[in-house]
Amino acid sequence: MKDNANFFELTEDEQSLYNENPFWDCPPGAESYAQNLKNNILSGDTPQVILLEGSFGVGKTHFATRFTNYLNKNNYNAIYFSAWEQDYLPNPFFAFSKAIIKYINKNCSNENSEKVKKLFEALEVIASSVSFNTPFGYGINAKQLIEGFKENEDSVKSLKERLNDFIGNVLTSHKLIIFVDELDRCRPDVAMKTLEVIKHFFNVKGLIIIVISNEYSLNQCVKALYGIECDNDSEWYLNKFFDSKIKLYEPDYSKVIQDYSF
């Protein structure tokens, strides 16, 4: 069954309905919220990892996919990434790499082929070093990384430098926004591995990562894996992953009643 909440699952004809108003089928308040959110994230420093927090069933995917489309239509560079749809891959690093490569192949011209090639090579080096033996961590193949150190190249540092060079010199907006959705639907180990990958590999200048999730669900993942309970924000374990937390807009239900009542 097709997921109509996900804009990118719609046909081209269905997507064309959003050309004039990208938020026409969202609850009242979505468009003004999107404008404020855009100004907020684009005016901030980078790298930046934001938790966009919302309750279950409030329409997080519905908003996130339409907001991604809206940004791309207005010459910003944005990627929508569903962690839940990609959790068949053995490691979140592969899933992130797939999303970035797919976006680059679709949107970047041949004149930047050398920078794209270098970025792909850096992704490949890390991907070939990823180990799947640890139960919760992403794991790193020590032998392959040591071989890289012998050649005086830190593979992780090289990846960050090349991704930063790509964002700053190839992308027109000089910023790349990645929306990470449906983390609260993943297994606890997948959810936490995804956050670890973001922290260690994608902490890159010019990159903005917005995790759209339910906060309670993420806290339950922390409790299930590490036995840590968070009683208040000062002890919030997820502070190590997020620079800020923003509440998803609440629909203006009074306007819904005015518009649709007879």
PyMOL commands that set and color helices and strands:
alter all, ss='L'
color gray80, all
select helices_A, chain A and resi 7-9+12-16+30-43+60-73+92-107+110-129+142-150+155-169+183-185+188-201+215-226+233-235+237-240+253-260
alter helices_A, ss='H'
color red, helices_A
select strands_A, chain A and resi 48-53+77-82+176-181+207-213+244-247
alter strands_A, ss='S'
color yellow, strands_A
deselect
rebuild
show_as cartoon
